[in-house]
Amino acid sequence: MAKKVVATLKTSSGKDFAKVIRMTRSPKTGAYIFKEEIVASDAVKDYLAKK
């Protein structure tokens, strides 16, 4: 299930931010791990494109 961000990530400095959640597999157990990061909204596509 997706989590909903309650607090806004927009600051008064004029730069918009987005919360990105990436799902990866753990090399030890094989279970899925969710990594959450706050990234500038213009860099979201670049962040998701890298592996």
PDB file as gemmi writes it, atoms N, CA and C in Angstrom:
CRYST1    1.000    1.000    1.000  90.00  90.00  90.00 P 1                      
ATOM      1  N   MET A   1       0.822  -1.177   0.000  1.00  0.00           N  
ATOM      2  CA  MET A   1       0.000   0.000   0.000  1.00  0.00           C  
ATOM      3  C   MET A   1       0.869   1.244   0.000  1.00  0.00           C  
ATOM      4  N   ALA A   2       0.445   2.230  -0.709  1.00  0.00           N  
ATOM      5  CA  ALA A   2       1.198   3.476  -0.776  1.00  0.00           C  
ATOM      6  C   ALA A   2       0.902   4.337   0.448  1.00  0.00           C  
ATOM      7  N   LYS A   3       1.916   5.036   0.882  1.00  0.00           N  
ATOM      8  CA  LYS A   3       1.751   5.946   2.008  1.00  0.00           C  
ATOM      9  C   LYS A   3       1.392   7.327   1.489  1.00  0.00           C  
ATOM     10  N   LYS A   4       0.576   8.031   2.211  1.00  0.00           N  
ATOM     11  CA  LYS A   4       0.169   9.372   1.820  1.00  0.00           C  
ATOM     12  C   LYS A   4       0.948  10.383   2.659  1.00  0.00           C  
ATOM     13  N   VAL A   5       1.538  11.349   1.981  1.00  0.00           N  
ATOM     14  CA  VAL A   5       2.303  12.379   2.667  1.00  0.00           C  
ATOM     15  C   VAL A   5       1.321  13.426   3.179  1.00  0.00           C  
ATOM     16  N   VAL A   6       1.301  13.613   4.480  1.00  0.00           N  
ATOM     17  CA  VAL A   6       0.366  14.546   5.086  1.00  0.00           C  
ATOM     18  C   VAL A   6       0.932  15.959   5.070  1.00  0.00           C  
ATOM     19  N   ALA A   7       2.182  16.101   5.482  1.00  0.00           N  
ATOM     20  CA  ALA A   7       2.799  17.426   5.513  1.00  0.00           C  
ATOM     21  C   ALA A   7       3.243  17.800   4.104  1.00  0.00           C  
ATOM     22  N   THR A   8       3.155  19.059   3.750  1.00  0.00           N  
ATOM     23  CA  THR A   8       3.582  19.476   2.426  1.00  0.00           C  
ATOM     24  C   THR A   8       5.096  19.627   2.413  1.00  0.00           C  
ATOM     25  N   LEU A   9       5.689  19.343   1.288  1.00  0.00           N  
ATOM     26  CA  LEU A   9       7.142  19.393   1.161  1.00  0.00           C  
ATOM     27  C   LEU A   9       7.597  20.664   0.441  1.00  0.00           C  
ATOM     28  N   LYS A  10       6.709  21.619   0.301  1.00  0.00           N  
ATOM     29  CA  LYS A  10       7.039  22.862  -0.377  1.00  0.00           C  
ATOM     30  C   LYS A  10       7.557  23.863   0.643  1.00  0.00           C  
ATOM     31  N   THR A  11       8.668  24.492   0.316  1.00  0.00           N  
ATOM     32  CA  THR A  11       9.253  25.471   1.223  1.00  0.00           C  
ATOM     33  C   THR A  11       9.094  26.867   0.644  1.00  0.00           C  
ATOM     34  N   SER A  12       9.381  27.857   1.444  1.00  0.00           N  
ATOM     35  CA  SER A  12       9.259  29.236   0.991  1.00  0.00           C  
ATOM     36  C   SER A  12      10.416  29.655   0.091  1.00  0.00           C  
ATOM     37  N   SER A  13      11.446  28.821  -0.046  1.00  0.00           N  
ATOM     38  CA  SER A  13      12.594  29.179  -0.874  1.00  0.00           C  
ATOM     39  C   SER A  13      12.291  29.063  -2.360  1.00  0.00           C  
ATOM     40  N   GLY A  14      11.142  28.521  -2.728  1.00  0.00           N  
ATOM     41  CA  GLY A  14      10.758  28.447  -4.135  1.00  0.00           C  
ATOM     42  C   GLY A  14      11.072  27.126  -4.789  1.00  0.00           C  
ATOM     43  N   LYS A  15      11.720  26.208  -4.109  1.00  0.00           N  
ATOM     44  CA  LYS A  15      12.065  24.916  -4.693  1.00  0.00           C  
ATOM     45  C   LYS A  15      11.069  23.880  -4.197  1.00  0.00           C  
ATOM     46  N   ASP A  16      10.512  23.105  -5.104  1.00  0.00           N  
ATOM     47  CA  ASP A  16       9.548  22.072  -4.747  1.00  0.00           C  
ATOM     48  C   ASP A  16      10.271  20.762  -4.503  1.00  0.00           C  
ATOM     49  N   PHE A  17       9.767  19.999  -3.554  1.00  0.00           N  
ATOM     50  CA  PHE A  17      10.357  18.715  -3.228  1.00  0.00           C  
ATOM     51  C   PHE A  17       9.307  17.629  -3.328  1.00  0.00           C  
ATOM     52  N   ALA A  18       9.766  16.396  -3.571  1.00  0.00           N  
ATOM     53  CA  ALA A  18       8.864  15.259  -3.650  1.00  0.00           C  
ATOM     54  C   ALA A  18       9.451  14.130  -2.822  1.00  0.00           C  
ATOM     55  N   LYS A  19       8.575  13.354  -2.203  1.00  0.00           N  
ATOM     56  CA  LYS A  19       8.999  12.195  -1.432  1.00  0.00           C  
ATOM     57  C   LYS A  19       8.972  10.993  -2.377  1.00  0.00           C  
ATOM     58  N   VAL A  20      10.126  10.336  -2.548  1.00  0.00           N  
ATOM     59  CA  VAL A  20      10.254   9.216  -3.469  1.00  0.00           C  
ATOM     60  C   VAL A  20      10.464   7.945  -2.658  1.00  0.00           C  
ATOM     61  N   ILE A  21       9.675   6.931  -2.949  1.00  0.00           N  
ATOM     62  CA  ILE A  21       9.800   5.639  -2.269  1.00  0.00           C  
ATOM     63  C   ILE A  21      10.219   4.599  -3.301  1.00  0.00           C  
ATOM     64  N   ARG A  22      11.371   3.976  -3.073  1.00  0.00           N  
ATOM     65  CA  ARG A  22      11.896   2.989  -4.011  1.00  0.00           C  
ATOM     66  C   ARG A  22      11.907   1.619  -3.337  1.00  0.00           C  
ATOM     67  N   MET A  23      11.476   0.597  -4.056  1.00  0.00           N  
ATOM     68  CA  MET A  23      11.440  -0.758  -3.531  1.00  0.00           C  
ATOM     69  C   MET A  23      12.630  -1.535  -4.102  1.00  0.00           C  
ATOM     70  N   THR A  24      13.454  -2.103  -3.224  1.00  0.00           N  
ATOM     71  CA  THR A  24      14.600  -2.897  -3.643  1.00  0.00           C  
ATOM     72  C   THR A  24      14.605  -4.219  -2.888  1.00  0.00           C  
ATOM     73  N   ARG A  25      15.386  -5.160  -3.385  1.00  0.00           N  
ATOM     74  CA  ARG A  25      15.511  -6.451  -2.713  1.00  0.00           C  
ATOM     75  C   ARG A  25      16.755  -6.473  -1.850  1.00  0.00           C  
ATOM     76  N   SER A  26      16.643  -7.060  -0.690  1.00  0.00           N  
ATOM     77  CA  SER A  26      17.784  -7.195   0.212  1.00  0.00           C  
ATOM     78  C   SER A  26      18.686  -8.306  -0.300  1.00  0.00           C  
ATOM     79  N   PRO A  27      19.993  -8.055  -0.388  1.00  0.00           N  
ATOM     80  CA  PRO A  27      20.894  -9.114  -0.855  1.00  0.00           C  
ATOM     81  C   PRO A  27      21.036 -10.264   0.136  1.00  0.00           C  
ATOM     82  N   LYS A  28      20.809 -10.006   1.425  1.00  0.00           N  
ATOM     83  CA  LYS A  28      20.961 -11.051   2.438  1.00  0.00           C  
ATOM     84  C   LYS A  28      19.759 -11.992   2.477  1.00  0.00           C  
ATOM     85  N   THR A  29      18.565 -11.437   2.601  1.00  0.00           N  
ATOM     86  CA  THR A  29      17.383 -12.266   2.832  1.00  0.00           C  
ATOM     87  C   THR A  29      16.495 -12.420   1.610  1.00  0.00           C  
ATOM     88  N   GLY A  30      16.614 -11.518   0.648  1.00  0.00           N  
ATOM     89  CA  GLY A  30      15.746 -11.567  -0.520  1.00  0.00           C  
ATOM     90  C   GLY A  30      14.418 -10.866  -0.296  1.00  0.00           C  
ATOM     91  N   ALA A  31      14.205 -10.330   0.904  1.00  0.00           N  
ATOM     92  CA  ALA A  31      12.971  -9.609   1.199  1.00  0.00           C  
ATOM     93  C   ALA A  31      13.040  -8.206   0.586  1.00  0.00           C  
ATOM     94  N   TYR A  32      11.891  -7.601   0.389  1.00  0.00           N  
ATOM     95  CA  TYR A  32      11.847  -6.260  -0.178  1.00  0.00           C  
ATOM     96  C   TYR A  32      12.078  -5.211   0.900  1.00  0.00           C  
ATOM     97  N   ILE A  33      12.827  -4.164   0.526  1.00  0.00           N  
ATOM     98  CA  ILE A  33      13.139  -3.047   1.410  1.00  0.00           C  
ATOM     99  C   ILE A  33      12.626  -1.780   0.736  1.00  0.00           C  
ATOM    100  N   PHE A  34      12.001  -0.904   1.500  1.00  0.00           N  
ATOM    101  CA  PHE A  34      11.510   0.361   0.972  1.00  0.00           C  
ATOM    102  C   PHE A  34      12.416   1.474   1.449  1.00  0.00           C  
ATOM    103  N   LYS A  35      13.004   2.220   0.493  1.00  0.00           N  
ATOM    104  CA  LYS A  35      13.869   3.346   0.822  1.00  0.00           C  
ATOM    105  C   LYS A  35      13.127   4.631   0.473  1.00  0.00           C  
ATOM    106  N   GLU A  36      13.020   5.519   1.444  1.00  0.00           N  
ATOM    107  CA  GLU A  36      12.322   6.786   1.255  1.00  0.00           C  
ATOM    108  C   GLU A  36      13.333   7.922   1.252  1.00  0.00           C  
ATOM    109  N   GLU A  37      13.221   8.817   0.264  1.00  0.00           N  
ATOM    110  CA  GLU A  37      14.087   9.985   0.197  1.00  0.00           C  
ATOM    111  C   GLU A  37      13.278  11.181  -0.275  1.00  0.00           C  
ATOM    112  N   ILE A  38      13.707  12.351   0.131  1.00  0.00           N  
ATOM    113  CA  ILE A  38      13.094  13.585  -0.333  1.00  0.00           C  
ATOM    114  C   ILE A  38      14.044  14.198  -1.362  1.00  0.00           C  
ATOM    115  N   VAL A  39      13.519  14.383  -2.585  1.00  0.00           N  
ATOM    116  CA  VAL A  39      14.323  14.811  -3.722  1.00  0.00           C  
ATOM    117  C   VAL A  39      13.661  16.048  -4.335  1.00  0.00           C  
ATOM    118  N   ALA A  40      14.458  16.914  -4.934  1.00  0.00           N  
ATOM    119  CA  ALA A  40      13.900  18.056  -5.653  1.00  0.00           C  
ATOM    120  C   ALA A  40      13.040  17.543  -6.801  1.00  0.00           C  
ATOM    121  N   SER A  41      11.899  18.171  -7.028  1.00  0.00           N  
ATOM    122  CA  SER A  41      10.938  17.630  -7.987  1.00  0.00           C  
ATOM    123  C   SER A  41      11.466  17.627  -9.417  1.00  0.00           C  
ATOM    124  N   ASP A  42      12.433  18.474  -9.752  1.00  0.00           N  
ATOM    125  CA  ASP A  42      12.989  18.420 -11.099  1.00  0.00           C  
ATOM    126  C   ASP A  42      14.013  17.297 -11.262  1.00  0.00           C  
ATOM    127  N   ALA A  43      14.435  16.658 -10.177  1.00  0.00           N  
ATOM    128  CA  ALA A  43      15.410  15.566 -10.245  1.00  0.00           C  
ATOM    129  C   ALA A  43      14.792  14.202  -9.981  1.00  0.00           C  
ATOM    130  N   VAL A  44      13.465  14.115  -9.936  1.00  0.00           N  
ATOM    131  CA  VAL A  44      12.800  12.842  -9.617  1.00  0.00           C  
ATOM    132  C   VAL A  44      13.040  11.821 -10.718  1.00  0.00           C  
ATOM    133  N   LYS A  45      12.913  12.219 -11.984  1.00  0.00           N  
ATOM    134  CA  LYS A  45      13.095  11.277 -13.089  1.00  0.00           C  
ATOM    135  C   LYS A  45      14.529  10.739 -13.116  1.00  0.00           C  
ATOM    136  N   ASP A  46      15.504  11.602 -12.847  1.00  0.00           N  
ATOM    137  CA  ASP A  46      16.898  11.156 -12.810  1.00  0.00           C  
ATOM    138  C   ASP A  46      17.133  10.181 -11.670  1.00  0.00           C  
ATOM    139  N   TYR A  47      16.516  10.436 -10.526  1.00  0.00           N  
ATOM    140  CA  TYR A  47      16.675   9.557  -9.365  1.00  0.00           C  
ATOM    141  C   TYR A  47      16.078   8.177  -9.631  1.00  0.00           C  
ATOM    142  N   LEU A  48      14.907   8.144 -10.260  1.00  0.00           N  
ATOM    143  CA  LEU A  48      14.269   6.867 -10.533  1.00  0.00           C  
ATOM    144  C   LEU A  48      14.923   6.116 -11.687  1.00  0.00           C  
ATOM    145  N   ALA A  49      15.620   6.827 -12.567  1.00  0.00           N  
ATOM    146  CA  ALA A  49      16.275   6.189 -13.705  1.00  0.00           C  
ATOM    147  C   ALA A  49      17.533   5.436 -13.288  1.00  0.00           C  
ATOM    148  N   LYS A  50      18.233   5.914 -12.249  1.00  0.00           N  
ATOM    149  CA  LYS A  50      19.445   5.230 -11.798  1.00  0.00           C  
ATOM    150  C   LYS A  50      19.084   3.978 -11.015  1.00  0.00           C  
ATOM    151  N   LYS A  51      19.963   3.005 -11.050  1.00  0.00           N  
ATOM    152  CA  LYS A  51      19.712   1.756 -10.350  1.00  0.00           C  
ATOM    153  C   LYS A  51      20.729   1.503  -9.278  1.00  0.00           C  
TER     154      LYS A  51                                                      
END                                                                             
